[in-house]
Amino acid sequence: MTEPAADPAVPGRLAGRLSHAVQEAEGAVADLIPASLADEDRSWIARRTVGVFIGAIIAYLVLLLMQGGTTGNWSDPAARAEEIIKTVVVPIVTLVLGYYFGQSRKG
């Protein structure tokens, strides 16, 4: 039986395993480091902006419902609701999803 140090293939295998272990350790340490204050600020701003946007859209749709209920004419509020969904909601949702999925690929 030979000792591992006498076998020339052992140091290469160990070096490969060691470099892989070092990379995993560095990744684990990076995960333990808390997010910087700038990252937290950006996240807070993004959440507040999306919250205000959702609130404004809901308020607009409620006003359209009230207009349709009081006038009895549902075709105009329905057309306006369809227009706002096509022109505002879909692009913003696409933008937010693209941003978050783009961020997950970088990390």
Order of alpha helices (4+ residues) and beta strands (2+ residues): alpha-alpha-alpha-alpha
